[in-house]
Amino acid sequence: MPLNTRAHLASYDDLYEALIGAHQGLTTEESHAMNVRLVLLLANHVGDLDVLHEALRLARGRPAVPDPDAPAAVTPVSPAHATR
């Protein structure tokens, strides 16, 4: 199964708000540790190593050959605490 990069989440704003809220009150180190745990939990949920490899490649900024019929992928934004 290929990685699905088409927008299909009901509310990206709600997800962003939940992510920011989950980081409130954490130190930078605690925030990084939470991110790692979240990635591992979601990777376990996905359960397909090929899909995870593709996601890692895309997250590093190494896009695959673009599909001209596919809508643009969601671009992640660094959390505000990452710039402190």
C-alpha positions in Angstrom: 0.0 0.0 0.0 1.5 3.4 -0.9 1.7 6.3 1.5 -1.5 8.4 1.3 -0.5 12.0 1.1 -4.0 13.3 -0.1 -5.8 15.5 2.4 -8.4 13.4 4.2 -8.4 14.5 7.9 -11.6 16.2 8.9 -9.9 19.2 10.5 -6.2 19.9 10.3 -6.7 23.0 12.5 -8.1 20.8 15.3 -5.1 18.4 15.0 -2.6 21.3 15.0 -4.4 22.7 18.1 -4.3 19.3 19.8 -0.5 18.9 19.0 0.3 22.3 20.3 -1.8 21.7 23.4 -0.1 18.4 24.1 3.3 20.2 24.2 2.2 22.9 26.5 4.2 23.0 29.8 6.8 20.5 28.5 10.5 21.3 28.4 12.2 21.0 25.0 13.6 17.6 25.9 10.2 16.4 27.1 8.6 17.7 23.9 11.1 15.8 21.8 10.6 12.7 23.8 6.8 13.0 23.3 7.3 13.4 19.6 9.3 10.3 19.4 6.7 8.3 21.4 4.0 9.7 19.1 5.9 8.7 15.9 6.4 5.2 17.3 2.8 4.8 18.3 1.6 6.0 14.8 4.2 3.9 13.1 3.0 0.8 14.9 -0.6 1.7 13.9 0.5 2.0 10.2 2.4 -1.3 10.5 3.8 -1.3 6.9 7.5 -0.8 6.7 7.4 0.3 3.1 4.9 3.0 3.8 7.0 4.1 6.8 10.1 4.3 4.7 8.3 6.4 2.1 7.0 8.7 4.9 10.5 9.1 6.3 11.9 9.9 2.9 9.2 12.5 2.3 9.6 14.0 5.7 13.3 14.5 5.0 12.4 16.5 1.9 13.2 13.8 -0.7 10.0 13.6 -2.7 9.1 10.8 -5.0 8.3 11.4 -8.6 5.2 13.6 -8.4 1.8 12.3 -9.6 0.4 15.1 -11.8 -3.2 14.0 -10.8 -2.6 14.0 -7.1 -3.3 17.1 -5.0 -0.4 18.7 -3.1 0.8 16.9 0.0 0.4 18.4 3.4 3.5 20.4 4.4 4.4 20.0 8.1 5.2 23.1 10.1 7.8 23.2 12.9 6.3 23.9 16.3 7.0 27.3 17.8 9.0 25.8 20.7 11.5 24.3 18.3 12.9 27.8 17.5 13.7 28.7 21.1 
